[in-house]
Amino acid sequence: MLEILALLPFRRALIALAATGMAFPALGTFILALELVPARFAVMHASLLGAALGLLVGIPPIVSALAAALVMGAGVARLSERTTVSAGGSLGLVMTLSLGLAFILFYKSQVNAIEAFDLFWGSVLALSNLELILTCGGAALVIVLVVTFFREIRAVLYDRELATAHGVPARAVYYGIVILVCLGIGLAMKVTGALMVDAVTILPALAARSMRKGLRGTLLWGALFGFAMNYGGFALALLLDLPTSPAIIVVGSAIVFASRAVEHRQRLS
Amino acid sequence: MTANATPILAAERLSLGYGDMMVLDGVSVRVDQGHGRIIGLRGPNGAGKSTFMRSCLGLHAPSSGSVRLLGATPGARGFGRVLARVGYVPQSRAPGQFRLTVAEVVGLGRYGRIGFLGHSRPADHEAIGLAMWRAGVEHLAARAVQELSGGQFQRVAIARAMAAEPELYMMDEPGSHLDAQGRAGIVELLASLAREGSASMLLVSHDPELLALCDTFIDFKQGRAEVSRA
């Protein structure tokens, strides 16, 4: 097994999985706390459209996916300040339209089917240098921002209005969180695929939430679970010759179930 | 008691509403520091008491007119420094899904003192501990707020306001939705804050026992408001 470390694609994959596994569960915690679950789905689809556009015009898909995710992020932040109902409807429209347009682009530009599928389920073993640098840079940015603005983020996650009343620049912090989430989704696309971004965000955050800690504890547990899910999933994929992202999801789901069982036992005791 | 030059609050032809529905229409009131320490905001449901308080904090933008709290306009540059001098307890509501411990929530009240990107010092930890002790929630410090009863959660909200060591408390229905025992505890806690006299208090309430603590009132009725002494 150790001989695979001699191969550059495997080394890149392991670095990207470690970086996203430890940093991106924080984004999952934000998504759950701010109830951005429908919004993140729309961002995933917008990223897919962005990547399809990138393939069409010949620029790296991760760059165009990031651009689409950031534009979508700004839109989501503005939209979520309106009522939930209209925001939900608008997000549904954007999500469906993005997917439709992405498929039209795939069809018309005659994108190689394998390339298209890479966008859906990721291709962590085919990361380029640029993609690895962007992924690790994004992961480092998430960690730096969370550590720097920890108190502000905690206040906004708890209660935006109360945070404002205490003098926290809550609107700016909220926008920052949403845009950071979108950035992460755009970056995770190459690692896990557009439709399985939850593998590195939501699943470890769900498992960490079961540990019933405050924000600091939840983020640390999330990093631990994220790392374990990514490496566990990668190992499973190698052993059983499976695609990596679905294997990460299977391992991640098992860890979520196990963490729920631990939580249940703790409640009973 | 002599009137201080800076009023606690001053509204000038203030109109507040939700969409087309106006709650307050051209209200002008002024409460100076010398008017009294505990100012009750009273009136029927929907008269605009809570909206007025939220407007003073910059949480609800006026349709027209202006309001100033401790001499500053909500939302204006430097208003954050005013908010650091205020301890706000919003109308009772259930804590959200996001899990924070009691100590973390009470610590939020210290934000204005510590400041943006600041670090808490021993004095901040002492203030948080003292606020929890005075509010009777010290033993719950490590518990998640989602696991508290309504009365305990309301005490945590008041402890959060106390942790700010404010010069002005702004409390919106602090005793609502509580059973008799819980409400009595809150009344006693607020009475002790009033007796202490280190801070003024704006208090929205329908509760006769809480309103009995007040020495000045702002009466809200049919979109208008006026100040009276007890």
Interface residues (C-beta under 8 A of the other chain):
Chain A: L32 A33 E35 T148 F149 R151 E152 R154 A155 L157 Y158 D159 E161 L162 A163 T164 A165 H166 G167 V168 P169 R209 R212 K213 G214 L215 T218
Chain B: L57 G58 L59 G80 R81 L83 A84 V86 Y88 P90 P95 G96 Q97 F98 R99 L100 T101 E104 V105 L108 G109 Y111 G112 I114 F116 L117 A144 A164
